[in-house]
Amino acid sequence: MEAEQAPEPEGPEYVLHLFITGATPNSTRAVRNLKDICEAHLKGRYELLIIDIYQQPELAQQEQIVAAPTLVKKRPGLKRWLVGDLSDRDRVLKVLGLPPLPAAE
């Protein structure tokens, strides 16, 4: 008799929504920074939805977004928000629940 394994969760492990305001420099930086972080630390384990609040204001209102760019981590764990261009990689990793990169010597 084989031991039963826990069912695999459906879909990606990390679900992220990034709210931006068009192609502004801050929004463009946030998209680039987040994609770099996800590819380096979560490759194949994440779903990223980029939402332009100018084109979909109802989604921003539902999430109570008051500033952009804003990253919303939907899963895993508690929902977390981070506002800014996501250039502080250690802070982004902390919000995502990932260990910070070791300091270069």
MODELLER restraints for C-alpha pairs under 7 A, 6 or more apart:
rsr = mdl.restraints
at = mdl.atoms
rsr.add(forms.Gaussian(group=physical.xy_distance, feature=features.Distance(at['CA:12:A'], at['CA:45:A']), mean=5.17, stdev=0.5))
rsr.add(forms.Gaussian(group=physical.xy_distance, feature=features.Distance(at['CA:12:A'], at['CA:46:A']), mean=5.08, stdev=0.5))
rsr.add(forms.Gaussian(group=physical.xy_distance, feature=features.Distance(at['CA:12:A'], at['CA:47:A']), mean=5.99, stdev=0.5))
rsr.add(forms.Gaussian(group=physical.xy_distance, feature=features.Distance(at['CA:13:A'], at['CA:45:A']), mean=5.24, stdev=0.5))
rsr.add(forms.Gaussian(group=physical.xy_distance, feature=features.Distance(at['CA:13:A'], at['CA:46:A']), mean=5.79, stdev=0.5))
rsr.add(forms.Gaussian(group=physical.xy_distance, feature=features.Distance(at['CA:13:A'], at['CA:76:A']), mean=6.55, stdev=0.5))
rsr.add(forms.Gaussian(group=physical.xy_distance, feature=features.Distance(at['CA:14:A'], at['CA:45:A']), mean=6.17, stdev=0.5))
rsr.add(forms.Gaussian(group=physical.xy_distance, feature=features.Distance(at['CA:14:A'], at['CA:46:A']), mean=4.43, stdev=0.5))
rsr.add(forms.Gaussian(group=physical.xy_distance, feature=features.Distance(at['CA:14:A'], at['CA:47:A']), mean=6.17, stdev=0.5))
rsr.add(forms.Gaussian(group=physical.xy_distance, feature=features.Distance(at['CA:14:A'], at['CA:75:A']), mean=5.30, stdev=0.5))
rsr.add(forms.Gaussian(group=physical.xy_distance, feature=features.Distance(at['CA:14:A'], at['CA:76:A']), mean=5.81, stdev=0.5))
rsr.add(forms.Gaussian(group=physical.xy_distance, feature=features.Distance(at['CA:15:A'], at['CA:46:A']), mean=5.83, stdev=0.5))
rsr.add(forms.Gaussian(group=physical.xy_distance, feature=features.Distance(at['CA:15:A'], at['CA:47:A']), mean=4.94, stdev=0.5))
rsr.add(forms.Gaussian(group=physical.xy_distance, feature=features.Distance(at['CA:15:A'], at['CA:48:A']), mean=6.26, stdev=0.5))
rsr.add(forms.Gaussian(group=physical.xy_distance, feature=features.Distance(at['CA:15:A'], at['CA:73:A']), mean=6.20, stdev=0.5))
rsr.add(forms.Gaussian(group=physical.xy_distance, feature=features.Distance(at['CA:15:A'], at['CA:74:A']), mean=5.32, stdev=0.5))
rsr.add(forms.Gaussian(group=physical.xy_distance, feature=features.Distance(at['CA:15:A'], at['CA:75:A']), mean=5.18, stdev=0.5))
rsr.add(forms.Gaussian(group=physical.xy_distance, feature=features.Distance(at['CA:16:A'], at['CA:47:A']), mean=6.12, stdev=0.5))
rsr.add(forms.Gaussian(group=physical.xy_distance, feature=features.Distance(at['CA:16:A'], at['CA:48:A']), mean=4.89, stdev=0.5))
rsr.add(forms.Gaussian(group=physical.xy_distance, feature=features.Distance(at['CA:16:A'], at['CA:49:A']), mean=6.28, stdev=0.5))
rsr.add(forms.Gaussian(group=physical.xy_distance, feature=features.Distance(at['CA:16:A'], at['CA:71:A']), mean=6.99, stdev=0.5))
rsr.add(forms.Gaussian(group=physical.xy_distance, feature=features.Distance(at['CA:16:A'], at['CA:72:A']), mean=5.77, stdev=0.5))
rsr.add(forms.Gaussian(group=physical.xy_distance, feature=features.Distance(at['CA:16:A'], at['CA:73:A']), mean=4.71, stdev=0.5))
rsr.add(forms.Gaussian(group=physical.xy_distance, feature=features.Distance(at['CA:16:A'], at['CA:74:A']), mean=5.82, stdev=0.5))
rsr.add(forms.Gaussian(group=physical.xy_distance, feature=features.Distance(at['CA:17:A'], at['CA:48:A']), mean=5.84, stdev=0.5))
rsr.add(forms.Gaussian(group=physical.xy_distance, feature=features.Distance(at['CA:17:A'], at['CA:49:A']), mean=4.77, stdev=0.5))
rsr.add(forms.Gaussian(group=physical.xy_distance, feature=features.Distance(at['CA:17:A'], at['CA:50:A']), mean=5.88, stdev=0.5))
rsr.add(forms.Gaussian(group=physical.xy_distance, feature=features.Distance(at['CA:17:A'], at['CA:71:A']), mean=5.81, stdev=0.5))
rsr.add(forms.Gaussian(group=physical.xy_distance, feature=features.Distance(at['CA:17:A'], at['CA:72:A']), mean=5.07, stdev=0.5))
rsr.add(forms.Gaussian(group=physical.xy_distance, feature=features.Distance(at['CA:17:A'], at['CA:73:A']), mean=6.52, stdev=0.5))
rsr.add(forms.Gaussian(group=physical.xy_distance, feature=features.Distance(at['CA:18:A'], at['CA:49:A']), mean=6.22, stdev=0.5))
rsr.add(forms.Gaussian(group=physical.xy_distance, feature=features.Distance(at['CA:18:A'], at['CA:50:A']), mean=4.80, stdev=0.5))
rsr.add(forms.Gaussian(group=physical.xy_distance, feature=features.Distance(at['CA:18:A'], at['CA:51:A']), mean=6.01, stdev=0.5))
rsr.add(forms.Gaussian(group=physical.xy_distance, feature=features.Distance(at['CA:18:A'], at['CA:69:A']), mean=6.88, stdev=0.5))
rsr.add(forms.Gaussian(group=physical.xy_distance, feature=features.Distance(at['CA:18:A'], at['CA:70:A']), mean=5.73, stdev=0.5))
rsr.add(forms.Gaussian(group=physical.xy_distance, feature=features.Distance(at['CA:18:A'], at['CA:71:A']), mean=4.44, stdev=0.5))
rsr.add(forms.Gaussian(group=physical.xy_distance, feature=features.Distance(at['CA:18:A'], at['CA:72:A']), mean=6.22, stdev=0.5))
rsr.add(forms.Gaussian(group=physical.xy_distance, feature=features.Distance(at['CA:19:A'], at['CA:50:A']), mean=6.06, stdev=0.5))
rsr.add(forms.Gaussian(group=physical.xy_distance, feature=features.Distance(at['CA:19:A'], at['CA:51:A']), mean=4.80, stdev=0.5))
rsr.add(forms.Gaussian(group=physical.xy_distance, feature=features.Distance(at['CA:19:A'], at['CA:52:A']), mean=5.88, stdev=0.5))
rsr.add(forms.Gaussian(group=physical.xy_distance, feature=features.Distance(at['CA:19:A'], at['CA:53:A']), mean=6.35, stdev=0.5))
rsr.add(forms.Gaussian(group=physical.xy_distance, feature=features.Distance(at['CA:19:A'], at['CA:68:A']), mean=6.08, stdev=0.5))
rsr.add(forms.Gaussian(group=physical.xy_distance, feature=features.Distance(at['CA:19:A'], at['CA:69:A']), mean=5.36, stdev=0.5))
rsr.add(forms.Gaussian(group=physical.xy_distance, feature=features.Distance(at['CA:19:A'], at['CA:70:A']), mean=5.10, stdev=0.5))
rsr.add(forms.Gaussian(group=physical.xy_distance, feature=features.Distance(at['CA:19:A'], at['CA:71:A']), mean=6.32, stdev=0.5))
rsr.add(forms.Gaussian(group=physical.xy_distance, feature=features.Distance(at['CA:20:A'], at['CA:27:A']), mean=5.27, stdev=0.5))
rsr.add(forms.Gaussian(group=physical.xy_distance, feature=features.Distance(at['CA:20:A'], at['CA:51:A']), mean=6.10, stdev=0.5))
rsr.add(forms.Gaussian(group=physical.xy_distance, feature=features.Distance(at['CA:20:A'], at['CA:52:A']), mean=4.90, stdev=0.5))
rsr.add(forms.Gaussian(group=physical.xy_distance, feature=features.Distance(at['CA:20:A'], at['CA:53:A']), mean=6.10, stdev=0.5))
rsr.add(forms.Gaussian(group=physical.xy_distance, feature=features.Distance(at['CA:20:A'], at['CA:68:A']), mean=5.31, stdev=0.5))
rsr.add(forms.Gaussian(group=physical.xy_distance, feature=features.Distance(at['CA:20:A'], at['CA:69:A']), mean=4.54, stdev=0.5))
rsr.add(forms.Gaussian(group=physical.xy_distance, feature=features.Distance(at['CA:20:A'], at['CA:70:A']), mean=6.82, stdev=0.5))
rsr.add(forms.Gaussian(group=physical.xy_distance, feature=features.Distance(at['CA:21:A'], at['CA:27:A']), mean=6.24, stdev=0.5))
rsr.add(forms.Gaussian(group=physical.xy_distance, feature=features.Distance(at['CA:21:A'], at['CA:52:A']), mean=5.41, stdev=0.5))
rsr.add(forms.Gaussian(group=physical.xy_distance, feature=features.Distance(at['CA:21:A'], at['CA:53:A']), mean=5.71, stdev=0.5))
rsr.add(forms.Gaussian(group=physical.xy_distance, feature=features.Distance(at['CA:21:A'], at['CA:54:A']), mean=6.15, stdev=0.5))
rsr.add(forms.Gaussian(group=physical.xy_distance, feature=features.Distance(at['CA:21:A'], at['CA:68:A']), mean=6.29, stdev=0.5))
rsr.add(forms.Gaussian(group=physical.xy_distance, feature=features.Distance(at['CA:21:A'], at['CA:69:A']), mean=6.82, stdev=0.5))
rsr.add(forms.Gaussian(group=physical.xy_distance, feature=features.Distance(at['CA:22:A'], at['CA:52:A']), mean=5.80, stdev=0.5))
rsr.add(forms.Gaussian(group=physical.xy_distance, feature=features.Distance(at['CA:22:A'], at['CA:54:A']), mean=6.74, stdev=0.5))
rsr.add(forms.Gaussian(group=physical.xy_distance, feature=features.Distance(at['CA:26:A'], at['CA:85:A']), mean=5.41, stdev=0.5))
rsr.add(forms.Gaussian(group=physical.xy_distance, feature=features.Distance(at['CA:27:A'], at['CA:69:A']), mean=5.65, stdev=0.5))
rsr.add(forms.Gaussian(group=physical.xy_distance, feature=features.Distance(at['CA:27:A'], at['CA:85:A']), mean=6.56, stdev=0.5))
rsr.add(forms.Gaussian(group=physical.xy_distance, feature=features.Distance(at['CA:29:A'], at['CA:85:A']), mean=5.72, stdev=0.5))
rsr.add(forms.Gaussian(group=physical.xy_distance, feature=features.Distance(at['CA:30:A'], at['CA:69:A']), mean=6.75, stdev=0.5))
rsr.add(forms.Gaussian(group=physical.xy_distance, feature=features.Distance(at['CA:30:A'], at['CA:85:A']), mean=4.13, stdev=0.5))
rsr.add(forms.Gaussian(group=physical.xy_distance, feature=features.Distance(at['CA:30:A'], at['CA:86:A']), mean=5.27, stdev=0.5))
rsr.add(forms.Gaussian(group=physical.xy_distance, feature=features.Distance(at['CA:33:A'], at['CA:86:A']), mean=6.01, stdev=0.5))
rsr.add(forms.Gaussian(group=physical.xy_distance, feature=features.Distance(at['CA:33:A'], at['CA:87:A']), mean=6.18, stdev=0.5))
rsr.add(forms.Gaussian(group=physical.xy_distance, feature=features.Distance(at['CA:34:A'], at['CA:86:A']), mean=6.63, stdev=0.5))
rsr.add(forms.Gaussian(group=physical.xy_distance, feature=features.Distance(at['CA:53:A'], at['CA:60:A']), mean=5.91, stdev=0.5))
rsr.add(forms.Gaussian(group=physical.xy_distance, feature=features.Distance(at['CA:67:A'], at['CA:83:A']), mean=6.94, stdev=0.5))
rsr.add(forms.Gaussian(group=physical.xy_distance, feature=features.Distance(at['CA:68:A'], at['CA:83:A']), mean=6.55, stdev=0.5))
rsr.add(forms.Gaussian(group=physical.xy_distance, feature=features.Distance(at['CA:68:A'], at['CA:84:A']), mean=6.86, stdev=0.5))
rsr.add(forms.Gaussian(group=physical.xy_distance, feature=features.Distance(at['CA:69:A'], at['CA:83:A']), mean=5.88, stdev=0.5))
rsr.add(forms.Gaussian(group=physical.xy_distance, feature=features.Distance(at['CA:69:A'], at['CA:84:A']), mean=5.45, stdev=0.5))
rsr.add(forms.Gaussian(group=physical.xy_distance, feature=features.Distance(at['CA:69:A'], at['CA:85:A']), mean=6.30, stdev=0.5))
rsr.add(forms.Gaussian(group=physical.xy_distance, feature=features.Distance(at['CA:70:A'], at['CA:81:A']), mean=6.73, stdev=0.5))
rsr.add(forms.Gaussian(group=physical.xy_distance, feature=features.Distance(at['CA:70:A'], at['CA:82:A']), mean=5.56, stdev=0.5))
rsr.add(forms.Gaussian(group=physical.xy_distance, feature=features.Distance(at['CA:70:A'], at['CA:83:A']), mean=4.32, stdev=0.5))
rsr.add(forms.Gaussian(group=physical.xy_distance, feature=features.Distance(at['CA:70:A'], at['CA:84:A']), mean=6.24, stdev=0.5))
rsr.add(forms.Gaussian(group=physical.xy_distance, feature=features.Distance(at['CA:71:A'], at['CA:81:A']), mean=5.56, stdev=0.5))
rsr.add(forms.Gaussian(group=physical.xy_distance, feature=features.Distance(at['CA:71:A'], at['CA:82:A']), mean=5.07, stdev=0.5))
rsr.add(forms.Gaussian(group=physical.xy_distance, feature=features.Distance(at['CA:71:A'], at['CA:83:A']), mean=6.32, stdev=0.5))
rsr.add(forms.Gaussian(group=physical.xy_distance, feature=features.Distance(at['CA:72:A'], at['CA:79:A']), mean=6.98, stdev=0.5))
rsr.add(forms.Gaussian(group=physical.xy_distance, feature=features.Distance(at['CA:72:A'], at['CA:80:A']), mean=5.71, stdev=0.5))
rsr.add(forms.Gaussian(group=physical.xy_distance, feature=features.Distance(at['CA:72:A'], at['CA:81:A']), mean=4.62, stdev=0.5))
rsr.add(forms.Gaussian(group=physical.xy_distance, feature=features.Distance(at['CA:72:A'], at['CA:82:A']), mean=6.66, stdev=0.5))
rsr.add(forms.Gaussian(group=physical.xy_distance, feature=features.Distance(at['CA:73:A'], at['CA:79:A']), mean=5.47, stdev=0.5))
rsr.add(forms.Gaussian(group=physical.xy_distance, feature=features.Distance(at['CA:73:A'], at['CA:80:A']), mean=5.11, stdev=0.5))
rsr.add(forms.Gaussian(group=physical.xy_distance, feature=features.Distance(at['CA:73:A'], at['CA:81:A']), mean=6.41, stdev=0.5))
rsr.add(forms.Gaussian(group=physical.xy_distance, feature=features.Distance(at['CA:73:A'], at['CA:96:A']), mean=6.91, stdev=0.5))
rsr.add(forms.Gaussian(group=physical.xy_distance, feature=features.Distance(at['CA:80:A'], at['CA:95:A']), mean=6.60, stdev=0.5))
rsr.add(forms.Gaussian(group=physical.xy_distance, feature=features.Distance(at['CA:86:A'], at['CA:92:A']), mean=6.39, stdev=0.5))
rsr.add(forms.Gaussian(group=physical.xy_distance, feature=features.Distance(at['CA:90:A'], at['CA:100:A']), mean=5.44, stdev=0.5))
rsr.add(forms.Gaussian(group=physical.xy_distance, feature=features.Distance(at['CA:93:A'], at['CA:99:A']), mean=6.51, stdev=0.5))
rsr.add(forms.Gaussian(group=physical.xy_distance, feature=features.Distance(at['CA:93:A'], at['CA:100:A']), mean=6.10, stdev=0.5))
